Amino acid sequence: MLDSVIASVNDALYTYILIIILVLGGLYFTLRTKFVQFRMIPDMFRALTEKPKDKKGVSSFQALMVSTASRVGTGNIVGVSTAICLGGYGSVFWMWVIALIGSASAFVESTLAQIYKKKGPDGSYGGPAYYIETALRSKPLAIVFSILLILTYGVGFNMLASYNLQSTFSGYSFYNENVTPWIIGIILALIVGFCLFGGGKRIVSATSFIVPFMGAGYILIALVITIINAKLLPGILRNIFTSAFDFKAIFGGFTGSCIMYGIKRGLFSNEAGVGSAPNASASAEVEHPVKQGLVQVLSVFIDTLLVCSATAFMCLASGIEPAKELEGAPYVQAAVKATLGEFGPIFITVAMTLFAFTTLLGNLYYVDKAFCHILGRKPGKKFNTVFYIVASLLIFLGSGLSAKLLWNIADVTMGAMTIINMPVIIILGRYAYRALGDYTRQRKQGKEPVFKAENIALPHQTDYWR
């Protein structure tokens, strides 16, 4: 009954509300920023190399790795596989669309997070809850957003990541569906708990070290498999584009169409406009808010255009046709095994372990910041102890629950965050556009852009930029 109710809400959200908000909102931001996600790619890489003045501060690169750790996760493997198996080839095209359009939304929300960030004992912090509270002066709405973030990342996404990880072991002979998921769940919960009790800096350090190697290794293997099966690429690309525009099939069953699955799994993967990545963006020590906005555009591109595409082509080029009964990890493992033999499933298991681990840590970084906002201070040792234990228990429980229920819970809570965040950044977007104009002017003058609130006539009191 619970599964049915959540599934109905999920279908309503993604059939009507979110598609309109995300696509129209992303197009609006693309036009207002004059296609920032395309014309300022060189500046994205320049911003990535900026070092914080305070050696203890979080660099732009580290903030990128935390947000990418949350974005680049099990959704890039299992989510893409699920979209292809249930929505068909065309879902890949709509993933690309939501990334290209949504990256403009990612730019605006992360720039706003930098403008309205707060000073704390361990550096800067912030996110949607803070720009809602400071600029819109709506504390209740800010708290609602923080609660939804906790439910989405601490409960929905983390339980789903745990399930996705254990599901990759289902193809091994030792796997027992009544026992193995719980064993894997408890091992994962203990490892994550160890990192959590080490504090936020350990999370940043762990993700900064693991993410680059993990992503590069995964893309390399995917590229090898695609090259080996290169003769199939023309047919794959043809199927992706023809299926994407097969409107008769799409509107004949929209809730199960390639558009629906492409947008759902694309959003789950890159989170553009959801309001999660700004929590990491606000922690970066940069001289101009636009720099971190540009870095977050890069994060969306890394997630969807690189990692998700790598999974899609790796699977589709294997020669194994997607099917409903193969959705999730089984399709990816079967596809890799068809090309690389027995090494394939082992590689996917290792990749999923690393993806899941970094996703869990990145997600809990966001949850920690949400609790800071609700409490109005950094939580005490007792509170954190309870939080870490509960977070670890949820990871353990997620490993043995229903995949369909977990996907639906994650989709609904993420959708609710988006419904709050997107209208807010549309309202406050003018300050991000002004900041972009200020950044561009300084660059044209040959200066290294430095931001001051008075440059954009910012009417709100902030902890920085004065």
Buried (B, 14 or more C-beta within 10 A) or exposed (E): EEEEEBBEBBBBBBBEEBBEBBBEBBEBBBEBBBEBBEEBEEBBEBBBEBEBEEEEBBBBBBBBBBBBBBBBBBBBBBBBBBBBBBBBBBBBBBBBBBBBBBBBBBBBBBBBBBBBBBEBEBBBBBBBBBBBBBBBEBEEBBBBBBBBBBBBBBBBBBBBBBBBBBBBBBBEEEBEEEEBBBEBBBEBBEBBBEBBEEEBEBBBBBBBEBBEEBBEBBBEBBEEBBEEBEEBBEEBBEBBBEBBEBEEBBEEEBEBBBBBBBBBBBBBBBBBBBBBBBBBBBBBBBBBBBBBBBBBBBBBBBBBBBBBBBBBBBBBBBEBEBEEEBBBBBBBBBBBBBBBEEEBBBBBBBBBBBBBBBBBBBBBBBBBBBBBBBEEEBBEEEEBEEBBBEBBBBBBBBBBBEBEBBBBBBBBBBBBBBBBBBEBBBEBBEBBBBBBBBBBEBBEEEEEBEBEBEBBEBEBEBBBBE
